[in-house]
Amino acid sequence: MASIRLNPFISVIVLFLTAVFANACSVAESKNEQAAANAASAKTADPAKKGAAIKIEANGPADVVRVFYGHLREKRFREAIYLTNLRPAIEGLSDTELKDFQVDLENVARHVPTEIEINGEIVSGDQATVTAKLQGEELDKPELQELRLRKEKDVWVILTVDETAEKRIRQEGKLYLRNLRIETHHGEAKAMLDRIARAQMAFAAQNGGKYGEMRALVDGKLLASDVLSAESTGYTYVVTVTDSGSKYYATATPAEYGKSGLMSFLVRLSEKGSPLLSGKDAGGKPLQN
């Protein structure tokens, strides 16, 4: 990965914080909370603001960006999100409820580099842009990213989502993250079934028109092993081969109905042998062929 920029909401990955890297935005916080955030980040951020190419003023836009990455790197997720305009989505969440997103958040946090070089800050009224050079696994390819901020009650907030999403967050409150994760998993489940269908086409081409069981597809390196687990997509997948191998169907079922997904999906072959996808809310049960 060249940087910590990620595709927004491709996984719960994911979820809301990925938008920080994809869209670069922010949240409101009180002066006291801002001061507390700066104090907490002191453990991980050099007081001299090591790596900065510009002078960083306390509580200014660049400082908020620095503190945000410090919190994220040290897995202080609530503090990090409070610095963005996603704050209303977690204010009502208890610590236990927030832990439901722990795996997703840690997946994002592990891509945060040890040092963030902040080399630009432009302030225009209550709007600001901070430019930071971020490095990922390919250390020879640093990438400049711009983060937008908005001033709210004398506090700078990183903007991670647009106005439409902000409106939705205000309406859904703490349910926003749950709904977003479910929507994301629905898309990933359908994408996984498409991968299975393409893998079956390749397998059949190599095996005289016969389709393969899931393990055969994985062992043949036609499918990645993540299809065997619900960890990455929140869905369990089953391939059933019928008619002596001349047909198959595959199902995707929520691992935790109502939490990781609502819809159940099915891929089956049409009379012409083309894969057909269907889906409906089946109460967490697999769809029948």
C-alpha positions as CSV (number, residue, x, y, z in Angstrom):
1,M,0.0,0.0,0.0
2,A,1.5,3.3,-1.1
3,S,-0.2,5.3,1.6
4,I,-3.0,5.1,4.1
5,R,-5.5,6.4,1.6
6,L,-8.2,3.8,1.3
7,N,-11.3,3.5,-0.8
8,P,-14.2,5.0,1.1
9,F,-16.5,2.4,2.7
10,I,-15.3,-0.6,0.7
11,S,-15.1,-2.5,3.9
12,V,-16.0,-1.9,7.4
13,I,-13.6,-1.7,6.9
14,V,-13.2,0.5,7.2
15,L,-16.3,2.1,7.7
16,F,-16.2,5.7,8.5
17,L,-12.5,6.3,9.2
18,T,-11.5,5.2,5.7
19,A,-13.2,8.3,4.5
20,V,-10.6,10.3,6.3
21,F,-8.1,9.0,3.9
22,A,-10.3,9.1,0.8
23,N,-12.1,12.3,1.2
24,A,-10.1,14.2,3.9
25,C,-12.6,15.9,6.2
26,S,-13.5,16.7,10.1
27,V,-15.7,17.0,13.4
28,A,-16.7,19.5,16.2
29,E,-15.3,19.4,19.6
30,S,-15.3,21.8,22.6
31,K,-12.2,23.8,23.6
32,N,-11.8,21.7,26.7
33,E,-12.0,18.5,24.7
34,Q,-9.6,19.8,22.2
35,A,-7.1,20.6,24.9
36,A,-7.6,17.2,26.4
37,A,-7.0,15.6,23.0
38,N,-3.8,17.5,22.6
39,A,-2.6,16.5,26.0
40,A,-3.4,12.8,25.4
41,S,-1.5,12.8,22.1
42,A,1.6,14.1,23.8
43,K,2.6,10.6,24.6
44,T,2.8,9.7,20.9
45,A,3.6,13.0,19.2
46,D,6.9,14.8,19.7
47,P,6.3,18.1,21.6
48,A,8.5,19.7,19.0
49,K,6.2,18.3,16.3
50,K,8.9,16.2,14.7
51,G,8.5,15.7,11.0
52,A,6.5,18.9,10.4
53,A,7.8,21.1,7.6
54,I,5.8,24.1,8.9
55,K,5.3,25.8,12.2
56,I,2.3,24.3,13.9
57,E,0.2,26.4,16.2
58,A,-1.5,24.7,19.1
59,N,-5.2,23.9,18.3
60,G,-4.8,25.1,14.7
61,P,-5.8,23.0,11.7
62,A,-2.4,21.3,11.3
63,D,-2.3,20.6,15.0
64,V,-5.7,18.9,14.8
65,V,-4.5,16.7,12.0
66,R,-1.4,15.8,13.9
67,V,-3.4,14.9,17.0
68,F,-5.9,12.9,15.0
69,Y,-3.3,10.7,13.5
70,G,-1.6,10.3,16.9
71,H,-4.9,9.1,18.4
72,L,-5.6,6.8,15.5
73,R,-2.1,5.3,15.5
74,E,-2.4,4.6,19.3
75,K,-5.9,3.1,18.8
76,R,-7.7,5.8,20.8
77,F,-10.5,5.6,18.3
78,R,-13.2,7.6,20.2
79,E,-10.8,10.5,20.7
80,A,-9.8,10.3,17.0
81,I,-13.4,10.3,15.7
82,Y,-14.4,13.2,18.0
83,L,-12.0,15.3,15.9
84,T,-14.1,14.6,12.8
85,N,-17.6,15.4,11.5
86,L,-18.4,11.7,12.2
87,R,-18.6,12.5,15.9
88,P,-22.5,12.5,16.1
89,A,-22.3,8.9,14.8
90,I,-20.5,7.6,18.0
91,E,-21.5,10.1,20.7
92,G,-24.4,7.8,21.6
93,L,-22.3,4.6,21.5
94,S,-21.2,3.0,24.7
95,D,-17.7,1.6,24.9
96,T,-19.1,-1.9,24.5
97,E,-21.0,-0.9,21.4
98,L,-17.9,0.9,20.0
99,K,-15.9,-2.3,20.4
100,D,-18.2,-3.9,17.8
101,F,-16.2,-2.0,15.3
102,Q,-12.8,-2.7,16.9
103,V,-11.5,-5.0,14.1
104,D,-12.5,-2.5,11.4
105,L,-10.8,0.4,13.2
106,E,-7.6,-1.5,14.0
107,N,-7.4,-2.5,10.3
108,V,-7.3,1.2,9.5
109,A,-5.0,2.2,12.4
110,R,-2.3,-0.3,11.3
111,H,-1.7,1.7,8.1
112,V,-1.0,4.9,9.9
113,P,2.8,5.7,9.6
114,T,4.9,6.4,12.6
115,E,5.6,10.0,11.4
116,I,3.3,12.3,9.5
117,E,5.1,15.2,7.7
118,I,2.7,18.2,7.6
119,N,4.0,20.6,5.1
120,G,1.1,23.0,4.3
121,E,-1.7,24.8,6.0
122,I,-4.1,27.2,4.3
123,V,-6.8,29.0,6.3
124,S,-9.6,31.0,4.7
125,G,-12.2,32.2,7.2
126,D,-13.7,29.1,8.8
127,Q,-12.3,26.8,6.1
128,A,-8.8,25.3,6.1
129,T,-6.8,22.8,4.1
130,V,-3.8,20.9,5.6
131,T,-1.3,19.1,3.3
132,A,0.5,16.1,4.7
133,K,3.0,13.7,3.2
134,L,2.0,10.1,4.1
135,Q,4.1,7.0,3.6
136,G,2.9,3.4,3.7
137,E,4.7,0.2,3.0
138,E,6.4,1.6,-0.1
139,L,8.5,4.0,1.8
140,D,10.1,5.3,-1.4
141,K,6.8,6.6,-2.6
142,P,5.4,9.3,-0.2
143,E,2.1,10.7,-1.2
144,L,0.7,14.2,-0.5
145,Q,-2.8,14.3,0.7
146,E,-5.1,17.2,1.5
147,L,-7.4,17.2,4.5
148,R,-10.2,19.8,4.7
149,L,-11.3,21.3,8.0
150,R,-14.1,23.5,9.1
151,K,-14.2,25.8,12.2
152,E,-17.0,25.2,14.5
153,K,-17.3,27.3,17.7
154,D,-13.6,28.1,17.5
155,V,-12.7,24.4,17.1
156,W,-11.3,22.9,13.9
157,V,-13.0,19.8,12.7
158,I,-11.7,17.3,10.1
159,L,-14.2,16.7,7.3
160,T,-14.6,13.1,6.5
161,V,-18.0,13.0,4.8
162,D,-20.0,15.4,2.6
163,E,-23.1,17.4,3.6
164,T,-25.4,14.6,2.4
165,A,-23.7,12.1,4.7
166,E,-23.6,14.6,7.5
167,K,-27.4,15.0,7.3
168,R,-27.8,11.2,7.3
169,I,-25.6,10.9,10.4
170,R,-27.7,13.5,12.2
171,Q,-30.8,11.6,11.4
172,E,-29.6,8.1,12.2
173,G,-27.2,8.9,15.1
174,K,-25.5,5.9,16.6
175,L,-27.3,3.6,14.1
176,Y,-25.4,5.2,11.2
177,L,-22.3,2.9,11.7
178,R,-24.4,-0.2,12.0
179,N,-26.4,0.7,8.9
180,L,-23.3,1.6,7.0
181,R,-21.6,-1.7,7.9
182,I,-24.6,-3.7,6.8
183,E,-24.7,-1.8,3.5
184,T,-21.0,-2.4,3.0
185,H,-21.3,-6.1,3.7
186,H,-24.2,-6.4,1.3
187,G,-22.0,-5.1,-1.5
188,E,-19.1,-7.2,-0.5
189,A,-21.3,-10.4,-0.3
190,K,-22.5,-9.8,-3.8
191,A,-19.0,-9.1,-5.0
192,M,-17.8,-12.4,-3.4
193,L,-20.5,-14.4,-5.1
194,D,-19.4,-12.8,-8.4
195,R,-15.8,-14.0,-7.6
196,I,-17.2,-17.5,-6.9
197,A,-19.1,-17.5,-10.3
198,R,-16.0,-16.4,-12.2
199,A,-13.9,-19.0,-10.3
200,Q,-16.4,-21.7,-11.3
201,M,-16.2,-20.7,-14.9
202,A,-12.4,-21.1,-14.8
203,F,-12.6,-24.4,-12.9
204,A,-15.1,-25.8,-15.4
205,A,-12.9,-24.8,-18.3
206,Q,-10.0,-26.7,-16.7
207,N,-12.1,-29.8,-15.7
208,G,-14.2,-30.8,-18.7
209,G,-17.2,-28.6,-17.8
210,K,-17.5,-29.9,-14.2
211,Y,-17.8,-27.4,-11.4
212,G,-15.9,-27.6,-8.1
213,E,-16.7,-27.5,-4.4
214,M,-15.4,-24.5,-2.4
215,R,-12.2,-26.2,-1.2
216,A,-11.3,-27.2,-4.7
217,L,-11.7,-23.6,-5.9
218,V,-9.5,-22.4,-3.1
219,D,-6.9,-25.1,-3.5
220,G,-6.8,-24.4,-7.2
221,K,-6.0,-20.8,-6.4
222,L,-9.1,-19.6,-8.2
223,L,-10.5,-18.1,-5.0
224,A,-8.7,-16.5,-2.1
225,S,-9.0,-18.3,1.3
226,D,-11.0,-15.3,2.7
227,V,-14.1,-16.9,1.2
228,L,-13.8,-19.6,3.9
229,S,-14.3,-17.1,6.7
230,A,-16.9,-14.5,7.5
231,E,-14.3,-12.3,9.1
232,S,-13.7,-10.0,6.1
233,T,-17.3,-9.6,4.8
234,G,-19.6,-10.6,7.7
235,Y,-21.0,-13.4,5.5
236,T,-20.7,-17.1,5.2
237,Y,-20.5,-18.7,1.8
238,V,-21.5,-22.2,0.7
239,V,-21.1,-23.8,-2.7
240,T,-23.2,-26.8,-3.6
241,V,-22.4,-28.8,-6.7
242,T,-25.3,-30.8,-8.2
243,D,-26.1,-33.1,-11.2
244,S,-22.8,-34.9,-11.1
245,G,-20.8,-31.6,-11.2
246,S,-22.7,-30.2,-14.2
247,K,-24.4,-27.5,-12.1
248,Y,-23.8,-25.6,-8.9
249,Y,-25.3,-22.8,-6.7
250,A,-23.7,-20.7,-4.1
251,T,-25.2,-18.9,-1.1
252,A,-24.1,-15.9,1.0
253,T,-25.8,-15.7,4.4
254,P,-25.2,-13.1,7.2
255,A,-22.9,-14.5,9.9
256,E,-24.9,-12.4,12.4
257,Y,-28.3,-11.5,11.2
258,G,-29.1,-7.8,11.9
259,K,-25.5,-7.0,12.8
260,S,-23.3,-8.1,9.9
261,G,-26.1,-8.2,7.3
262,L,-29.8,-8.4,6.6
263,M,-30.0,-9.8,3.1
264,S,-29.3,-13.4,2.0
265,F,-28.0,-13.9,-1.5
266,L,-28.0,-16.8,-4.0
267,V,-26.1,-17.3,-7.3
268,R,-27.5,-20.1,-9.5
269,L,-27.1,-21.0,-13.2
270,S,-29.7,-20.1,-15.7
271,E,-30.9,-22.5,-18.4
272,K,-28.1,-21.1,-20.6
273,G,-25.5,-21.6,-18.0
274,S,-25.1,-18.0,-17.0
275,P,-24.9,-17.1,-13.3
276,L,-27.9,-15.3,-11.9
277,L,-27.9,-13.4,-8.6
278,S,-30.9,-12.9,-6.4
279,G,-31.3,-11.7,-2.8
280,K,-33.9,-11.0,-0.1
281,D,-34.2,-10.6,3.6
282,A,-34.7,-14.3,4.7
283,G,-34.3,-13.6,8.4
284,G,-30.7,-14.8,8.4
285,K,-31.4,-18.1,6.6
286,P,-29.7,-19.2,3.4
287,L,-31.8,-18.8,0.2
288,Q,-32.9,-22.0,-1.4
289,N,-32.0,-22.8,-5.0
